[in-house]
Amino acid sequence: MKKENQKPVLELKDIHKSFGKNHVLKGFSLKLHEGENLVIMGKSGSGKSVMVKCIVGLIQPDSGSITIKDQNIITMGQKELDFLRTEIGYLFQGSALYDSMTVRENLEFPLRRHKDKIENFQGTDEAVKAALESVGLLHTLDLMPSELSGGMQRRVALARALILKPKIIMYDEPTTGLDPITANEIIQLMRNIQIEYNTSSLIITHDVDCARVISNRIILLVDGINYAEGTYEELSNSSDPQTRAFFKN
């Protein structure tokens, strides 16, 4: 959790990004601390996806700085950036499992690309089974994604995000498209992961219930800036109409 003298594991400072005349990010900043769940909320088109792409180096900001574990990713070479990406787990909104691969093969894929991340590559099978067990789906090992429910696919995708034991996990709308019971199961799983692995998580969501349960802090991305920041209680009880609008049922 956040400590006053603690260095952030991820920091964005005054990030600007435009696409032609469309100025998407206009000086956005954030700090993510060790073991913290930081939720980013914003309307569709507010720049959340652009912000995430800047963090993982898929696009370059026009100005500002991004540091991950004290390393400036903007000035990194490709080899350094590729290695740093192994420190970041990513749960895609649509799970993004490979349809032609079994669950086992989906989880083996990142291990095969980054053999140096496990001490003994012959232990791949054990790593896959341990990751699936952590999300309660060991029995799906040799199933195809099409044989899984939406919630199970999301769990497998989370196991894949965890398999390289990243220090930072990014969740893109983790409960979108799920029924309330399954969504709650995913939220509880995210909480368990935070406790068990002490992960630092950046969570993009429109789900107010998810934000309430999972967040240590929330940032509202409005008009390209960090418009408001605080705990769920602080923001939901704000006297500012634009802030409170995010928390109306």
Residue, then its C-alpha position, 0 to 999 in steps of 0.5 A: m500500500k501507499k507510504e508517504n516516503q515510498k517510491p512508486v513502481l510506476e509513474l507517469k508525469d505530465i503525459h501529452k498525446s495527440f493524434g492530429k488535432n485530437h489532443v487526447l492526453k493533456g498532462f495526465s499524471l499518476k503514481l502506482h505504489e507497491g501492493e496497490n490497486l489503482v483504478i482508472m475511471g473515465k468515459s469512453g474515448s477519454g484516453k484510457s487505452v491511449m494511456v495504457k499503450c503509452i505505459v507498455g511502449l506501444i505508442q510514444p507520448d508527445s511529451g512527459s515521462i514514464t518510469i517503471k521501477d525507476q527505468n525511463i521506458i521512453t528512452m529505452g532500446q527495444k531489447e530493454l523494453d521487451f524485457l521490461r514488458t515481462e514484468i507487466g501482466y496484462l488482462f485483456q478486455g476480451s481475454a484474448l486467448y488463442d482460439s487454436m491453442t488449448v488452455r495448456e498451450n495458451l499458458e505455455f506461450p509466454l514461457r516459451r518466448h521468455k525461457d529465461k524467466i523460469e529457472n528450469f524450462q523443463g518445469t514449464d508443465e509445473a508452472v502452467k499447472a500452478a498458474l491454473e490452480s491459482v485461479g481454480l481451473l486446473h481441470t481445464l488444462d487440455l480444453m479449448p477456449s471455445e469449451l469454456s464459459g466467458g468467466m472461465q476464459r477470463r480466469v485462464a487469461l488471468a492465469r496467463a498474465l500471472i505465469l511470468k510472475p509480474k510485479i505489475i498487472m494491468y486489467d482492462e475492464p476485467t468484469t465487462g460482459l460477465d454476469p454479476i455473480t461471475a463478475n464478483e468471482i473475478i473481483q474476489l480473485m483479483r483481491n486474492i492475487q493482490i494479497e498473495y503476490n503483493t502485485s501492483s495493479l492498474i485497473i481500467t473499469h466502468d464497473v462502479d461495484c468493481a471500483r468500490v470493492i477492489s480499489n485502494r485509490i481511484i483516478l478519474l480521467v477527464d478531458g485528458i487530465n487527472y481530474a480527481e483522485g482519492t478513495y472510493e468514499e472520498l470521490s463518491n461523496s464529493s460535492d463536485p457534480q462531475t466527480r459524483a456523476f461517475f458513481k451514480n447507479 
